[in-house]
Amino acid sequence: MEYKTFESIILKLKKYDEKITKLYDDGIDLINFNDDLQKIITNLLIEIYGKYGYEWISWFCYDNNFGEPIDKGSIKYYRKQDDKLIEIEKPDHQAIDEKGNPICYDIKTLWKYVEKQINQ
C-alpha cells in the first residue's frame, strides 16, 4: 500500500475513534453498533498485512494512542548500549527492536515496518 493511503487510513481511524470516545464520554455507547465496521476494517487490514501486521497496526492505534505521547509518570526506561544498560528519557512509545531501537513510533515508521514484513 502506498504511504499516503496508509497514512490517510490511520488518520481517519484516529478521527473516528476520537468521535466514538467523545460520544461515549457524553453517555452514548455505540460499541455494539460499530462492531461490523470494526470487523470489516480488521479483515481488510489482515488481508493486506497478515495477522502479524494487523496486530502492529492495532497496537499502534489502540494501545499506543495513535503514536501520540503517553505520560508514563516516573517509570524509568533503559536500553542496551555496548552491552550495558543505560537509562534513557521516558519514551512516548514502547516498541523496540532487538537492539533496543524504537520502532513503530509514528505512522511512517509503522508503515515501513508492516510493509517490510509482507515483503520478506
Rosetta constraint file for C-alpha pairs under 8 A:
AtomPair CA 1 CA 5 HARMONIC 6.80 0.50
AtomPair CA 1 CA 6 HARMONIC 6.55 0.50
AtomPair CA 1 CA 115 HARMONIC 7.78 0.50
AtomPair CA 2 CA 6 HARMONIC 6.36 0.50
AtomPair CA 3 CA 7 HARMONIC 5.96 0.50
AtomPair CA 3 CA 108 HARMONIC 7.37 0.50
AtomPair CA 3 CA 111 HARMONIC 6.80 0.50
AtomPair CA 4 CA 8 HARMONIC 6.06 0.50
AtomPair CA 5 CA 9 HARMONIC 6.26 0.50
AtomPair CA 6 CA 10 HARMONIC 6.30 0.50
AtomPair CA 6 CA 111 HARMONIC 7.02 0.50
AtomPair CA 7 CA 11 HARMONIC 6.10 0.50
AtomPair CA 7 CA 107 HARMONIC 6.35 0.50
AtomPair CA 7 CA 108 HARMONIC 7.51 0.50
AtomPair CA 8 CA 12 HARMONIC 6.05 0.50
AtomPair CA 9 CA 13 HARMONIC 6.10 0.50
AtomPair CA 10 CA 14 HARMONIC 6.16 0.50
AtomPair CA 10 CA 61 HARMONIC 7.61 0.50
AtomPair CA 10 CA 66 HARMONIC 7.89 0.50
AtomPair CA 10 CA 107 HARMONIC 7.48 0.50
AtomPair CA 11 CA 15 HARMONIC 6.22 0.50
AtomPair CA 12 CA 16 HARMONIC 6.02 0.50
AtomPair CA 13 CA 17 HARMONIC 5.99 0.50
AtomPair CA 14 CA 18 HARMONIC 6.16 0.50
AtomPair CA 14 CA 61 HARMONIC 7.26 0.50
AtomPair CA 14 CA 66 HARMONIC 6.71 0.50
AtomPair CA 15 CA 19 HARMONIC 6.33 0.50
AtomPair CA 16 CA 20 HARMONIC 6.27 0.50
AtomPair CA 17 CA 21 HARMONIC 6.02 0.50
AtomPair CA 18 CA 22 HARMONIC 6.07 0.50
AtomPair CA 19 CA 23 HARMONIC 6.21 0.50
AtomPair CA 20 CA 24 HARMONIC 6.11 0.50
AtomPair CA 20 CA 30 HARMONIC 7.06 0.50
AtomPair CA 21 CA 25 HARMONIC 6.09 0.50
AtomPair CA 22 CA 26 HARMONIC 6.26 0.50
AtomPair CA 23 CA 27 HARMONIC 6.43 0.50
AtomPair CA 23 CA 28 HARMONIC 5.15 0.50
AtomPair CA 23 CA 29 HARMONIC 6.98 0.50
AtomPair CA 23 CA 30 HARMONIC 7.91 0.50
AtomPair CA 24 CA 28 HARMONIC 4.73 0.50
AtomPair CA 24 CA 29 HARMONIC 5.05 0.50
AtomPair CA 24 CA 30 HARMONIC 7.25 0.50
AtomPair CA 30 CA 34 HARMONIC 6.18 0.50
AtomPair CA 31 CA 35 HARMONIC 6.50 0.50
AtomPair CA 34 CA 38 HARMONIC 6.21 0.50
AtomPair CA 35 CA 39 HARMONIC 6.18 0.50
AtomPair CA 36 CA 40 HARMONIC 6.24 0.50
AtomPair CA 37 CA 41 HARMONIC 6.30 0.50
AtomPair CA 38 CA 42 HARMONIC 6.01 0.50
AtomPair CA 39 CA 43 HARMONIC 6.01 0.50
AtomPair CA 40 CA 44 HARMONIC 6.18 0.50
AtomPair CA 41 CA 45 HARMONIC 6.19 0.50
AtomPair CA 42 CA 46 HARMONIC 6.10 0.50
AtomPair CA 42 CA 54 HARMONIC 7.36 0.50
AtomPair CA 43 CA 47 HARMONIC 6.07 0.50
AtomPair CA 44 CA 48 HARMONIC 6.34 0.50
AtomPair CA 45 CA 49 HARMONIC 5.81 0.50
AtomPair CA 45 CA 50 HARMONIC 7.22 0.50
AtomPair CA 45 CA 54 HARMONIC 5.85 0.50
AtomPair CA 46 CA 50 HARMONIC 4.35 0.50
AtomPair CA 46 CA 51 HARMONIC 5.20 0.50
AtomPair CA 46 CA 53 HARMONIC 7.18 0.50
AtomPair CA 46 CA 54 HARMONIC 5.43 0.50
AtomPair CA 49 CA 53 HARMONIC 4.80 0.50
AtomPair CA 49 CA 54 HARMONIC 5.99 0.50
AtomPair CA 49 CA 114 HARMONIC 6.63 0.50
AtomPair CA 49 CA 115 HARMONIC 7.42 0.50
AtomPair CA 49 CA 117 HARMONIC 7.83 0.50
AtomPair CA 49 CA 118 HARMONIC 6.14 0.50
AtomPair CA 50 CA 54 HARMONIC 6.12 0.50
AtomPair CA 50 CA 118 HARMONIC 7.54 0.50
AtomPair CA 51 CA 55 HARMONIC 6.11 0.50
AtomPair CA 52 CA 56 HARMONIC 6.60 0.50
AtomPair CA 53 CA 57 HARMONIC 6.36 0.50
AtomPair CA 53 CA 114 HARMONIC 5.21 0.50
AtomPair CA 53 CA 117 HARMONIC 7.06 0.50
AtomPair CA 53 CA 118 HARMONIC 7.84 0.50
AtomPair CA 54 CA 58 HARMONIC 5.97 0.50
AtomPair CA 55 CA 59 HARMONIC 5.98 0.50
AtomPair CA 56 CA 60 HARMONIC 6.06 0.50
AtomPair CA 56 CA 104 HARMONIC 7.99 0.50
AtomPair CA 56 CA 110 HARMONIC 7.67 0.50
AtomPair CA 56 CA 114 HARMONIC 7.50 0.50
AtomPair CA 57 CA 61 HARMONIC 6.19 0.50
AtomPair CA 57 CA 110 HARMONIC 7.21 0.50
AtomPair CA 58 CA 62 HARMONIC 5.82 0.50
AtomPair CA 58 CA 63 HARMONIC 7.31 0.50
AtomPair CA 59 CA 63 HARMONIC 4.80 0.50
AtomPair CA 59 CA 64 HARMONIC 6.03 0.50
AtomPair CA 60 CA 64 HARMONIC 4.76 0.50
AtomPair CA 60 CA 65 HARMONIC 6.63 0.50
AtomPair CA 60 CA 66 HARMONIC 5.44 0.50
AtomPair CA 60 CA 67 HARMONIC 6.33 0.50
AtomPair CA 60 CA 104 HARMONIC 7.13 0.50
AtomPair CA 60 CA 105 HARMONIC 7.74 0.50
AtomPair CA 60 CA 110 HARMONIC 7.69 0.50
AtomPair CA 61 CA 65 HARMONIC 5.48 0.50
AtomPair CA 61 CA 66 HARMONIC 4.14 0.50
AtomPair CA 61 CA 67 HARMONIC 7.15 0.50
AtomPair CA 62 CA 66 HARMONIC 6.62 0.50
AtomPair CA 64 CA 68 HARMONIC 7.28 0.50
AtomPair CA 64 CA 70 HARMONIC 7.69 0.50
AtomPair CA 64 CA 93 HARMONIC 6.88 0.50
AtomPair CA 65 CA 69 HARMONIC 7.60 0.50
AtomPair CA 65 CA 70 HARMONIC 7.41 0.50
AtomPair CA 66 CA 106 HARMONIC 7.59 0.50
AtomPair CA 66 CA 107 HARMONIC 7.88 0.50
AtomPair CA 67 CA 92 HARMONIC 7.83 0.50
AtomPair CA 67 CA 93 HARMONIC 7.01 0.50
AtomPair CA 67 CA 105 HARMONIC 5.66 0.50
AtomPair CA 67 CA 106 HARMONIC 5.12 0.50
AtomPair CA 67 CA 107 HARMONIC 7.19 0.50
AtomPair CA 68 CA 92 HARMONIC 7.34 0.50
AtomPair CA 69 CA 92 HARMONIC 4.73 0.50
AtomPair CA 69 CA 93 HARMONIC 7.24 0.50
AtomPair CA 70 CA 92 HARMONIC 5.41 0.50
AtomPair CA 70 CA 93 HARMONIC 7.46 0.50
AtomPair CA 71 CA 92 HARMONIC 7.30 0.50
AtomPair CA 72 CA 90 HARMONIC 7.07 0.50
AtomPair CA 72 CA 92 HARMONIC 7.79 0.50
AtomPair CA 75 CA 90 HARMONIC 7.30 0.50
AtomPair CA 76 CA 87 HARMONIC 7.11 0.50
AtomPair CA 76 CA 88 HARMONIC 7.63 0.50
AtomPair CA 76 CA 89 HARMONIC 7.68 0.50
AtomPair CA 76 CA 90 HARMONIC 6.45 0.50
AtomPair CA 77 CA 87 HARMONIC 5.82 0.50
AtomPair CA 77 CA 88 HARMONIC 5.71 0.50
AtomPair CA 77 CA 89 HARMONIC 6.87 0.50
AtomPair CA 77 CA 90 HARMONIC 5.89 0.50
AtomPair CA 77 CA 91 HARMONIC 7.64 0.50
AtomPair CA 78 CA 85 HARMONIC 5.94 0.50
AtomPair CA 78 CA 86 HARMONIC 5.36 0.50
AtomPair CA 78 CA 87 HARMONIC 4.40 0.50
AtomPair CA 78 CA 88 HARMONIC 5.54 0.50
AtomPair CA 79 CA 85 HARMONIC 5.43 0.50
AtomPair CA 79 CA 86 HARMONIC 5.64 0.50
AtomPair CA 79 CA 87 HARMONIC 6.66 0.50
AtomPair CA 79 CA 88 HARMONIC 6.97 0.50
AtomPair CA 79 CA 100 HARMONIC 5.49 0.50
AtomPair CA 80 CA 84 HARMONIC 5.41 0.50
AtomPair CA 80 CA 85 HARMONIC 4.54 0.50
AtomPair CA 80 CA 86 HARMONIC 6.31 0.50
AtomPair CA 80 CA 99 HARMONIC 7.10 0.50
AtomPair CA 80 CA 100 HARMONIC 6.12 0.50
AtomPair CA 81 CA 85 HARMONIC 6.14 0.50
AtomPair CA 81 CA 86 HARMONIC 6.67 0.50
AtomPair CA 92 CA 105 HARMONIC 7.93 0.50
AtomPair CA 93 CA 102 HARMONIC 7.43 0.50
AtomPair CA 93 CA 105 HARMONIC 5.63 0.50
AtomPair CA 94 CA 102 HARMONIC 7.18 0.50
AtomPair CA 94 CA 105 HARMONIC 7.95 0.50
AtomPair CA 95 CA 102 HARMONIC 5.72 0.50
AtomPair CA 95 CA 103 HARMONIC 5.45 0.50
AtomPair CA 95 CA 104 HARMONIC 6.54 0.50
AtomPair CA 95 CA 105 HARMONIC 7.28 0.50
AtomPair CA 96 CA 100 HARMONIC 5.21 0.50
AtomPair CA 96 CA 101 HARMONIC 5.05 0.50
AtomPair CA 96 CA 102 HARMONIC 4.22 0.50
AtomPair CA 96 CA 103 HARMONIC 5.15 0.50
AtomPair CA 97 CA 101 HARMONIC 5.40 0.50
AtomPair CA 97 CA 102 HARMONIC 6.45 0.50
AtomPair CA 97 CA 103 HARMONIC 6.38 0.50
AtomPair CA 103 CA 109 HARMONIC 6.53 0.50
AtomPair CA 103 CA 110 HARMONIC 7.27 0.50
AtomPair CA 103 CA 113 HARMONIC 7.72 0.50
AtomPair CA 104 CA 108 HARMONIC 7.82 0.50
AtomPair CA 104 CA 109 HARMONIC 4.87 0.50
AtomPair CA 104 CA 110 HARMONIC 4.13 0.50
AtomPair CA 104 CA 111 HARMONIC 7.85 0.50
AtomPair CA 104 CA 113 HARMONIC 6.85 0.50
AtomPair CA 105 CA 109 HARMONIC 6.29 0.50
AtomPair CA 105 CA 110 HARMONIC 6.75 0.50
AtomPair CA 106 CA 110 HARMONIC 6.12 0.50
AtomPair CA 107 CA 111 HARMONIC 6.08 0.50
AtomPair CA 108 CA 112 HARMONIC 6.18 0.50
AtomPair CA 109 CA 113 HARMONIC 6.07 0.50
AtomPair CA 110 CA 114 HARMONIC 6.24 0.50
AtomPair CA 111 CA 115 HARMONIC 5.92 0.50
AtomPair CA 112 CA 116 HARMONIC 6.00 0.50
AtomPair CA 113 CA 117 HARMONIC 6.37 0.50
AtomPair CA 114 CA 118 HARMONIC 6.55 0.50
AtomPair CA 115 CA 119 HARMONIC 6.32 0.50
AtomPair CA 116 CA 120 HARMONIC 6.34 0.50
